[in-house]
Amino acid sequence: MHDMAQFYKALGDETRLKIIELLFNKELCVCDIFDAFNLSQPAISHHLKILKQAGVVNDTRMGKWIYYGLNPERLEEVDLFWQQIKRGAAEKTPREPCSPNRL
């Protein structure tokens, strides 16, 4: 469950959501991601580090360049998590009476 919390915490920032949007259909070099924002390079690197630690993105080094892309395996895990929640909500059992020990 901690991994899922870390994933959603990483999504809790508008800049990181915009980075994810940039990566929807392609991998991008860190310099291309940097060019899409009006932020410092260290700020973009910080956001990419958080996304990588949460498993949202992967990076690939090609020569002196680092390319970032969405991590499909992690996104599949999140999708399965929500499928389980939806299935549980649809199959919920009837309410049980409150404990008689409760005031």
Backbone hydrogen bonds in HBPLUS format (Angstrom, degrees):
<---DONOR---> <-ACCEPTOR-->    atom                        ^
c    i                          cat <-CA-CA->   ^        H-A-AA   ^      H-
h    n   atom  resd res      DA  || num        DHA   H-A  angle D-A-AA Bond
n    s   type  num  typ     dist DA aas  dist angle  dist       angle   num
A0005-ALA N   A0001-MET O   3.00 MM   4  6.36 155.9  2.06 150.5 157.2     1
A0006-GLN N   A0002-HIS O   2.86 MM   4  6.14 156.0  1.92 151.8 158.7     2
A0007-PHE N   A0003-ASP O   2.93 MM   4  6.15 151.1  2.02 143.0 151.0     3
A0008-TYR N   A0004-MET O   3.04 MM   4  6.35 165.8  2.06 153.4 155.1     4
A0009-LYS N   A0005-ALA O   2.85 MM   4  5.99 148.4  1.95 145.6 155.3     5
A0010-ALA N   A0006-GLN O   3.02 MM   4  6.19 150.8  2.11 143.3 150.0     6
A0011-LEU N   A0008-TYR O   3.13 MM   3  4.99 128.3  2.41  90.3 104.0     7
A0012-GLY N   A0009-LYS O   3.04 MM   3  5.09 155.9  2.10 103.5 111.2     8
A0017-LEU N   A0013-ASP O   3.01 MM   4  6.33 154.0  2.08 152.3 160.3     9
A0018-LYS N   A0014-GLU O   2.97 MM   4  6.23 150.5  2.06 145.4 153.2    10
A0019-ILE N   A0015-THR O   2.93 MM   4  6.28 147.9  2.03 146.5 155.9    11
A0020-ILE N   A0016-ARG O   2.99 MM   4  6.26 160.3  2.03 148.5 153.0    12
A0021-GLU N   A0017-LEU O   2.96 MM   4  6.22 153.2  2.03 143.1 150.7    13
A0022-LEU N   A0018-LYS O   2.98 MM   4  6.27 149.9  2.07 144.4 151.7    14
A0023-LEU N   A0019-ILE O   3.16 MM   4  6.45 137.0  2.35 141.6 153.2    15
A0023-LEU N   A0020-ILE O   3.02 MM   3  5.07 128.8  2.29  96.8 110.9    16
A0024-PHE N   A0021-GLU O   3.29 MM   3  5.29 169.6  2.30 107.5 109.3    17
A0028-LEU N   A0068-TYR O   2.89 MM  40  5.38 154.1  1.96 149.2 154.0    18
A0068-TYR N   A0028-LEU O   2.74 MM  40  5.38 163.5  1.76 150.3 150.6    19
A0032-ASP N   A0029-CYS O   2.90 MM   3  5.27 126.4  2.19 107.6 121.5    20
A0033-ILE N   A0029-CYS O   3.12 MM   4  6.55 153.8  2.19 153.8 161.8    21
A0030-VAL N   A0066-ILE O   3.01 MM  36  6.06 145.9  2.13 171.6 177.3    22
A0034-PHE N   A0030-VAL O   2.89 MM   4  6.11 162.2  1.92 149.5 154.6    23
A0035-ASP N   A0031-CYS O   2.99 MM   4  6.18 152.0  2.07 140.5 147.4    24
A0036-ALA N   A0033-ILE O   3.09 MM   3  5.34 143.5  2.23 104.8 115.3    25
A0037-PHE N   A0034-PHE O   3.16 MM   3  5.66 167.4  2.18 117.3 120.8    26
A0044-ILE N   A0040-SER O   3.11 MM   4  6.49 160.2  2.15 153.7 158.3    27
A0045-SER N   A0041-GLN O   2.91 MM   4  6.11 163.4  1.94 154.7 159.8    28
A0046-HIS N   A0042-PRO O   2.93 MM   4  6.08 149.3  2.02 141.4 149.3    29
A0047-HIS N   A0043-ALA O   3.08 MM   4  6.41 158.5  2.13 148.4 153.1    30
A0048-LEU N   A0044-ILE O   2.92 MM   4  6.19 160.5  1.96 154.4 159.9    31
A0049-LYS N   A0045-SER O   2.89 MM   4  6.06 149.3  1.98 144.1 152.7    32
A0050-ILE N   A0046-HIS O   3.08 MM   4  6.40 156.6  2.14 149.3 154.5    33
A0051-LEU N   A0047-HIS O   3.02 MM   4  6.30 161.9  2.06 149.6 154.6    34
A0052-LYS N   A0048-LEU O   2.86 MM   4  6.03 152.8  1.93 146.3 154.0    35
A0053-GLN N   A0049-LYS O   2.87 MM   4  6.05 164.4  1.90 152.3 156.4    36
A0054-ALA N   A0050-ILE O   3.06 MM   4  6.21 147.0  2.18 144.2 152.5    37
A0056-VAL N   A0051-LEU O   2.90 MM   5  5.20 137.2  2.09 167.8 163.6    38
A0055-GLY N   A0052-LYS O   2.93 MM   3  4.99 152.4  2.01 103.3 112.3    39
A0071-ASN N   A0056-VAL O   2.89 MM  15  5.51 156.8  1.95 142.9 138.2    40
A0058-ASN N   A0069-GLY O   2.83 MM  11  5.52 157.8  1.88 159.3 166.9    41
A0069-GLY N   A0058-ASN O   3.07 MM  11  5.52 154.2  2.14 150.2 155.4    42
A0060-THR N   A0067-TYR O   2.80 MM   7  5.15 149.9  1.89 146.2 155.9    43
A0067-TYR N   A0060-THR O   2.79 MM   7  5.15 172.0  1.80 151.9 153.1    44
A0062-MET N   A0065-TRP O   2.80 MM   3  5.31 166.2  1.82 156.8 161.7    45
A0065-TRP N   A0062-MET O   3.15 MM   3  5.31 158.2  2.20 125.6 123.9    46
A0075-LEU N   A0071-ASN O   3.13 MM   4  6.42 160.3  2.17 154.4 160.5    47
A0076-GLU N   A0072-PRO O   2.95 MM   4  6.09 144.7  2.07 141.4 150.6    48
A0077-GLU N   A0073-GLU O   3.06 MM   4  6.41 151.0  2.14 144.2 151.5    49
A0078-VAL N   A0074-ARG O   3.06 MM   4  6.40 155.6  2.12 149.5 155.5    50
A0079-ASP N   A0075-LEU O   2.97 MM   4  6.17 153.9  2.04 141.6 149.1    51
A0080-LEU N   A0076-GLU O   2.90 MM   4  6.18 158.9  1.95 152.3 157.3    52
A0081-PHE N   A0077-GLU O   2.97 MM   4  6.20 153.4  2.04 145.1 152.6    53
A0082-TRP N   A0078-VAL O   3.07 MM   4  6.40 159.6  2.11 151.4 155.1    54
A0083-GLN N   A0079-ASP O   2.94 MM   4  6.22 146.9  2.05 145.8 156.0    55
A0084-GLN N   A0080-LEU O   2.98 MM   4  6.23 155.5  2.04 150.7 155.9    56
A0085-ILE N   A0081-PHE O   3.10 MM   4  6.43 154.3  2.17 144.5 151.8    57
A0086-LYS N   A0082-TRP O   2.92 MM   4  6.09 164.9  1.94 149.0 152.8    58
A0087-ARG N   A0083-GLN O   2.90 MM   4  6.05 158.9  1.95 146.9 153.1    59
A0088-GLY N   A0084-GLN O   2.89 MM   4  6.05 159.1  1.94 147.1 153.0    60
A0089-ALA N   A0085-ILE O   2.91 MM   4  6.14 152.0  1.99 148.8 156.5    61
A0090-ALA N   A0086-LYS O   3.01 MM   4  6.21 149.6  2.11 145.3 153.1    62
A0091-GLU N   A0087-ARG O   3.02 MM   4  6.17 137.5  2.20 142.2 153.7    63
A0102-ARG N   A0099-SER O   3.15 MM   3  5.52 163.1  2.18 111.6 116.7    64
